[in-house]
Amino acid sequence: MLYWTYILILVLLTTVVGIELFREKEWKKQMAYVMILIPFILRILQIK
């Protein structure tokens, strides 16, 4: 149960950060969002 809660939180955070990534106009901030998204996506896919 705790595992699925963790995955759900990650999916929600990834969605929010992804939306912010596409709303952002400045490329430096977009790169920061991408660096945040990479570990989240890898954890959701269970790739270490």
PDB file as gemmi writes it, atoms N, CA and C in Angstrom:
CRYST1    1.000    1.000    1.000  90.00  90.00  90.00 P 1                      
ATOM      1  N   MET A   1       0.822  -1.198   0.000  1.00  0.00           N  
ATOM      2  CA  MET A   1       0.000   0.000   0.000  1.00  0.00           C  
ATOM      3  C   MET A   1       0.863   1.259   0.000  1.00  0.00           C  
ATOM      4  N   LEU A   2       1.893   1.263   0.807  1.00  0.00           N  
ATOM      5  CA  LEU A   2       2.771   2.428   0.882  1.00  0.00           C  
ATOM      6  C   LEU A   2       3.491   2.654  -0.439  1.00  0.00           C  
ATOM      7  N   TYR A   3       3.845   1.567  -1.107  1.00  0.00           N  
ATOM      8  CA  TYR A   3       4.521   1.670  -2.405  1.00  0.00           C  
ATOM      9  C   TYR A   3       3.636   2.387  -3.417  1.00  0.00           C  
ATOM     10  N   TRP A   4       2.364   2.018  -3.484  1.00  0.00           N  
ATOM     11  CA  TRP A   4       1.453   2.631  -4.456  1.00  0.00           C  
ATOM     12  C   TRP A   4       1.174   4.090  -4.107  1.00  0.00           C  
ATOM     13  N   THR A   5       1.185   4.417  -2.830  1.00  0.00           N  
ATOM     14  CA  THR A   5       1.049   5.813  -2.421  1.00  0.00           C  
ATOM     15  C   THR A   5       2.243   6.620  -2.910  1.00  0.00           C  
ATOM     16  N   TYR A   6       3.427   6.064  -2.772  1.00  0.00           N  
ATOM     17  CA  TYR A   6       4.652   6.701  -3.248  1.00  0.00           C  
ATOM     18  C   TYR A   6       4.590   6.926  -4.760  1.00  0.00           C  
ATOM     19  N   ILE A   7       4.168   5.918  -5.502  1.00  0.00           N  
ATOM     20  CA  ILE A   7       4.062   6.039  -6.957  1.00  0.00           C  
ATOM     21  C   ILE A   7       3.018   7.094  -7.329  1.00  0.00           C  
ATOM     22  N   LEU A   8       1.899   7.125  -6.637  1.00  0.00           N  
ATOM     23  CA  LEU A   8       0.855   8.113  -6.910  1.00  0.00           C  
ATOM     24  C   LEU A   8       1.366   9.534  -6.675  1.00  0.00           C  
ATOM     25  N   ILE A   9       2.093   9.739  -5.590  1.00  0.00           N  
ATOM     26  CA  ILE A   9       2.674  11.059  -5.316  1.00  0.00           C  
ATOM     27  C   ILE A   9       3.656  11.441  -6.416  1.00  0.00           C  
ATOM     28  N   LEU A  10       4.475  10.498  -6.846  1.00  0.00           N  
ATOM     29  CA  LEU A  10       5.422  10.774  -7.927  1.00  0.00           C  
ATOM     30  C   LEU A  10       4.712  11.134  -9.226  1.00  0.00           C  
ATOM     31  N   VAL A  11       3.648  10.427  -9.540  1.00  0.00           N  
ATOM     32  CA  VAL A  11       2.899  10.721 -10.768  1.00  0.00           C  
ATOM     33  C   VAL A  11       2.296  12.124 -10.692  1.00  0.00           C  
ATOM     34  N   LEU A  12       1.745  12.482  -9.556  1.00  0.00           N  
ATOM     35  CA  LEU A  12       1.169  13.817  -9.401  1.00  0.00           C  
ATOM     36  C   LEU A  12       2.236  14.903  -9.524  1.00  0.00           C  
ATOM     37  N   LEU A  13       3.370  14.711  -8.859  1.00  0.00           N  
ATOM     38  CA  LEU A  13       4.454  15.693  -8.948  1.00  0.00           C  
ATOM     39  C   LEU A  13       4.999  15.794 -10.364  1.00  0.00           C  
ATOM     40  N   THR A  14       5.136  14.657 -11.027  1.00  0.00           N  
ATOM     41  CA  THR A  14       5.632  14.658 -12.404  1.00  0.00           C  
ATOM     42  C   THR A  14       4.670  15.402 -13.319  1.00  0.00           C  
ATOM     43  N   THR A  15       3.385  15.218 -13.108  1.00  0.00           N  
ATOM     44  CA  THR A  15       2.387  15.916 -13.913  1.00  0.00           C  
ATOM     45  C   THR A  15       2.469  17.425 -13.702  1.00  0.00           C  
ATOM     46  N   VAL A  16       2.563  17.848 -12.462  1.00  0.00           N  
ATOM     47  CA  VAL A  16       2.634  19.282 -12.156  1.00  0.00           C  
ATOM     48  C   VAL A  16       3.897  19.898 -12.740  1.00  0.00           C  
ATOM     49  N   VAL A  17       5.029  19.239 -12.559  1.00  0.00           N  
ATOM     50  CA  VAL A  17       6.289  19.765 -13.093  1.00  0.00           C  
ATOM     51  C   VAL A  17       6.262  19.762 -14.620  1.00  0.00           C  
ATOM     52  N   GLY A  18       5.669  18.740 -15.221  1.00  0.00           N  
ATOM     53  CA  GLY A  18       5.556  18.692 -16.680  1.00  0.00           C  
ATOM     54  C   GLY A  18       4.714  19.832 -17.231  1.00  0.00           C  
ATOM     55  N   ILE A  19       3.624  20.148 -16.561  1.00  0.00           N  
ATOM     56  CA  ILE A  19       2.786  21.274 -16.987  1.00  0.00           C  
ATOM     57  C   ILE A  19       3.567  22.579 -16.883  1.00  0.00           C  
ATOM     58  N   GLU A  20       4.281  22.750 -15.783  1.00  0.00           N  
ATOM     59  CA  GLU A  20       5.092  23.959 -15.615  1.00  0.00           C  
ATOM     60  C   GLU A  20       6.199  24.035 -16.658  1.00  0.00           C  
ATOM     61  N   LEU A  21       6.737  22.895 -17.039  1.00  0.00           N  
ATOM     62  CA  LEU A  21       7.785  22.864 -18.064  1.00  0.00           C  
ATOM     63  C   LEU A  21       7.275  23.457 -19.372  1.00  0.00           C  
ATOM     64  N   PHE A  22       6.080  23.081 -19.783  1.00  0.00           N  
ATOM     65  CA  PHE A  22       5.552  23.563 -21.055  1.00  0.00           C  
ATOM     66  C   PHE A  22       5.014  24.989 -20.976  1.00  0.00           C  
ATOM     67  N   ARG A  23       4.706  25.464 -19.780  1.00  0.00           N  
ATOM     68  CA  ARG A  23       4.258  26.854 -19.625  1.00  0.00           C  
ATOM     69  C   ARG A  23       5.431  27.832 -19.593  1.00  0.00           C  
ATOM     70  N   GLU A  24       6.578  27.346 -19.169  1.00  0.00           N  
ATOM     71  CA  GLU A  24       7.755  28.208 -19.007  1.00  0.00           C  
ATOM     72  C   GLU A  24       8.316  28.616 -20.360  1.00  0.00           C  
ATOM     73  N   LYS A  25       8.717  29.887 -20.471  1.00  0.00           N  
ATOM     74  CA  LYS A  25       9.269  30.412 -21.722  1.00  0.00           C  
ATOM     75  C   LYS A  25      10.798  30.457 -21.698  1.00  0.00           C  
ATOM     76  N   GLU A  26      11.365  30.614 -20.522  1.00  0.00           N  
ATOM     77  CA  GLU A  26      12.814  30.744 -20.401  1.00  0.00           C  
ATOM     78  C   GLU A  26      13.479  29.370 -20.487  1.00  0.00           C  
ATOM     79  N   TRP A  27      14.454  29.223 -21.380  1.00  0.00           N  
ATOM     80  CA  TRP A  27      15.043  27.901 -21.610  1.00  0.00           C  
ATOM     81  C   TRP A  27      15.853  27.416 -20.414  1.00  0.00           C  
ATOM     82  N   LYS A  28      16.417  28.316 -19.632  1.00  0.00           N  
ATOM     83  CA  LYS A  28      17.193  27.891 -18.459  1.00  0.00           C  
ATOM     84  C   LYS A  28      16.285  27.248 -17.411  1.00  0.00           C  
ATOM     85  N   LYS A  29      15.127  27.812 -17.228  1.00  0.00           N  
ATOM     86  CA  LYS A  29      14.175  27.230 -16.281  1.00  0.00           C  
ATOM     87  C   LYS A  29      13.615  25.918 -16.824  1.00  0.00           C  
ATOM     88  N   GLN A  30      13.438  25.838 -18.143  1.00  0.00           N  
ATOM     89  CA  GLN A  30      12.980  24.587 -18.743  1.00  0.00           C  
ATOM     90  C   GLN A  30      13.995  23.473 -18.494  1.00  0.00           C  
ATOM     91  N   MET A  31      15.273  23.790 -18.604  1.00  0.00           N  
ATOM     92  CA  MET A  31      16.313  22.786 -18.349  1.00  0.00           C  
ATOM     93  C   MET A  31      16.281  22.332 -16.893  1.00  0.00           C  
ATOM     94  N   ALA A  32      16.016  23.251 -15.979  1.00  0.00           N  
ATOM     95  CA  ALA A  32      15.910  22.887 -14.564  1.00  0.00           C  
ATOM     96  C   ALA A  32      14.730  21.939 -14.344  1.00  0.00           C  
ATOM     97  N   TYR A  33      13.611  22.219 -14.999  1.00  0.00           N  
ATOM     98  CA  TYR A  33      12.448  21.337 -14.881  1.00  0.00           C  
ATOM     99  C   TYR A  33      12.751  19.950 -15.443  1.00  0.00           C  
ATOM    100  N   VAL A  34      13.478  19.895 -16.543  1.00  0.00           N  
ATOM    101  CA  VAL A  34      13.835  18.600 -17.132  1.00  0.00           C  
ATOM    102  C   VAL A  34      14.717  17.811 -16.174  1.00  0.00           C  
ATOM    103  N   MET A  35      15.662  18.489 -15.523  1.00  0.00           N  
ATOM    104  CA  MET A  35      16.539  17.798 -14.568  1.00  0.00           C  
ATOM    105  C   MET A  35      15.754  17.293 -13.363  1.00  0.00           C  
ATOM    106  N   ILE A  36      14.675  17.960 -13.019  1.00  0.00           N  
ATOM    107  CA  ILE A  36      13.812  17.485 -11.934  1.00  0.00           C  
ATOM    108  C   ILE A  36      12.976  16.296 -12.404  1.00  0.00           C  
ATOM    109  N   LEU A  37      12.514  16.353 -13.648  1.00  0.00           N  
ATOM    110  CA  LEU A  37      11.631  15.303 -14.171  1.00  0.00           C  
ATOM    111  C   LEU A  37      12.330  13.966 -14.388  1.00  0.00           C  
ATOM    112  N   ILE A  38      13.583  13.987 -14.791  1.00  0.00           N  
ATOM    113  CA  ILE A  38      14.283  12.740 -15.124  1.00  0.00           C  
ATOM    114  C   ILE A  38      14.266  11.731 -13.970  1.00  0.00           C  
ATOM    115  N   PRO A  39      14.683  12.097 -12.748  1.00  0.00           N  
ATOM    116  CA  PRO A  39      14.630  11.090 -11.668  1.00  0.00           C  
ATOM    117  C   PRO A  39      13.210  10.642 -11.327  1.00  0.00           C  
ATOM    118  N   PHE A  40      12.243  11.580 -11.417  1.00  0.00           N  
ATOM    119  CA  PHE A  40      10.858  11.203 -11.138  1.00  0.00           C  
ATOM    120  C   PHE A  40      10.380  10.143 -12.121  1.00  0.00           C  
ATOM    121  N   ILE A  41      10.634  10.361 -13.397  1.00  0.00           N  
ATOM    122  CA  ILE A  41      10.194   9.409 -14.427  1.00  0.00           C  
ATOM    123  C   ILE A  41      10.900   8.070 -14.255  1.00  0.00           C  
ATOM    124  N   LEU A  42      12.188   8.100 -13.956  1.00  0.00           N  
ATOM    125  CA  LEU A  42      12.924   6.848 -13.759  1.00  0.00           C  
ATOM    126  C   LEU A  42      12.403   6.078 -12.552  1.00  0.00           C  
ATOM    127  N   ARG A  43      12.021   6.776 -11.490  1.00  0.00           N  
ATOM    128  CA  ARG A  43      11.469   6.094 -10.314  1.00  0.00           C  
ATOM    129  C   ARG A  43      10.099   5.496 -10.607  1.00  0.00           C  
ATOM    130  N   ILE A  44       9.289   6.218 -11.374  1.00  0.00           N  
ATOM    131  CA  ILE A  44       7.970   5.682 -11.732  1.00  0.00           C  
ATOM    132  C   ILE A  44       8.130   4.411 -12.559  1.00  0.00           C  
ATOM    133  N   LEU A  45       9.102   4.406 -13.470  1.00  0.00           N  
ATOM    134  CA  LEU A  45       9.349   3.234 -14.315  1.00  0.00           C  
ATOM    135  C   LEU A  45      10.198   2.173 -13.616  1.00  0.00           C  
ATOM    136  N   GLN A  46      10.613   2.449 -12.389  1.00  0.00           N  
ATOM    137  CA  GLN A  46      11.427   1.552 -11.564  1.00  0.00           C  
ATOM    138  C   GLN A  46      12.771   1.247 -12.207  1.00  0.00           C  
ATOM    139  N   ILE A  47      13.368   2.262 -12.812  1.00  0.00           N  
ATOM    140  CA  ILE A  47      14.716   2.143 -13.367  1.00  0.00           C  
ATOM    141  C   ILE A  47      15.643   2.908 -12.438  1.00  0.00           C  
ATOM    142  N   LYS A  48      16.665   2.227 -11.942  1.00  0.00           N  
ATOM    143  CA  LYS A  48      17.566   2.885 -10.992  1.00  0.00           C  
ATOM    144  C   LYS A  48      18.814   3.367 -11.659  1.00  0.00           C  
TER     145      LYS A  48                                                      
END                                                                             
